[in-house]
Amino acid sequence: MVKSTDVLYYAVHVGELRNIIQWQTWHQAVHERKPEQEAPSLKICFDFLDKTSRSFSAVIQELHPELLVPIALFYLNLRALDTIEDDMTISLDEKTPLLKEFHNYTEKEGWNYNGCGPKEKDRELLVQFQNVTEEFRKVKPAYREIIKDITLKMGKGMADYCHNAEHNVDAVNTIKDYDLYCHYVAGLVGNGLTRLFVESGLANPVLLERPQLQESMGLFLQKTNIIRDIKEDLDDKRRFWPKEIWSKYVDKFEDLCQPDNKEAALNCSSEMVLNSLNHADQCLFYLAGLKEQSVFNFAAIPQSMAIATLELVFRNPKIFEKNVKITKGEACRIMMQSTQNLKLVCEVFREFTRKIHKRNTPKDPNFLKISIACGKIEQFIEKIYPSQDPKSIIQEPAAPIDPTSKEAKDKAAAAEAKSDLVYMLIAVFGTLFLISCLMLGIAYAFGARFDVALSELTKGKLSKPTDSGAAQSIIHKYDHGEL
């Protein structure tokens, strides 16, 4: 049901409403899922995919058929693992072996888990996890091994983090700890997806030789989400911002949400944004290695959303009051640009990077570093898509212009507009001339004495006589009587 607040919002923001209509009307999936050909258990898996993440579900269901089911099950496995880690009602003694052994449960027939707290939002996925294990056993062995390997590594990393958090209120102390946590929960996902892409033949194998690119794809998303979700995590008594950063600005982590510390909190958040921005150019580099359109869309849309979210949270005091999100209209615009080619994705990054740079303030202690980070992203984009053609710098004899080129069409349009203007002026003045002649002719027919008017004008008399006697003398002067 449409909310009244949405109606009012889009009545004012008509451009965003237009974006939504265009996306829903004109977007055409590269590949379409065929539910009528799926087993009941697989349909249940896709239902859970919709419930756990509508945004990821949409891009996953448009993937190439070769990767559709493996990546959908990969996501559900990791979502289930993440649900166990996040559930604070599960004791550490029970949680640790669950996380470390979860990779073995992924293909264990009939396995499920109902130990999550009743308020855990994705509890039902684990309760009915037997549907995931049933479909996982049907996946190609090569894909199964990749997914199990990533699940094993992620489970161990999460178990270590939970153990550390149990005995240390600041589980993420240093930036190194922060990067390690993000590696386990997101960097490994980038590695697993890359291996799946290459195994399917839909990505350049060279990506496997660039682990830092795979890592950046995951870390850029995870770090952006951590910045955005600070209020929600603080309410749930979770801390992911590294103490090495926030301790520069406040004494206690909770103080970031205090109104008295607004400026300090904004400076702290800008350093977190800076930390995330350092991965942006490597994400663009990674996207250049994806060969198939649906795989490119799957990887590009979240990255574009991440840079837009970074711009949204940058020096935004609202993140300390509530969870902020990109509007649906803005999201549709970004998705339209991000599902075409790398050049347009670069334009999205350029747009939001410039907005961050514009909002940057010299009062921020991170001002210079943020300016350099933004410049680094623009420099990378300029390197692969120069705004000026190097050939135009070299003075060479002018080559004949292709009549079908944009330049030729622009010149022809300009020339046509100029000639149209000339014809329009001729038509206007011609019309005025004809009307004037017609009016003079009618006046003459009714007895107008143009000879008298002309004679008086030549004598310098520009105004009419002031009395009737003077007027009559002029009439008698030129009146010759009847013949």
Buried (B, 14 or more C-beta within 10 A) or exposed (E): EEEEEEEEBBEEBEEBBBBBEEBEEEEEBBBEBEEEEBEEBBEBBBBBBEBBBEEBBBBBBBBBEBBBBBBBBBBBBBBBBBBBBBBBEBEEEEBBEBBBEBBEBBBBEEBBBEBBEEEBEBBBBBEBBBBBBBBBEEBEEEBBEBBBBBBBBBBBBBBBBBBBBEEEEBBBBEBEBBBBBBBBBBBBBBBBBBBBBBBBEBBBEEBBEBEEBBBBBBBBBBBBBBBBBBBEBBEEEBBBBBBBBBBEBBEEBEBBBEEEBEEBBBBBBBBBBBBBBBBBBBBBBBBBBBEBBBBBBBBBBBBBBBBBBBBBBBBBEEBBEEEBEBBBBBBBBBBBBBBEEBEBBBBBBBBBBBBBBEBBEEEBEBBEBBBEBBEBBBEBBEEEEEEEEEEEEEEEEEEEEEEEEEEEEEEEEEEEEEEEEEEEEEEEEEEEEEEEEEEEEEEEEEEEBEEBEEBBEEEEEEEEEEEEEEEEEBEEEEEEEEE
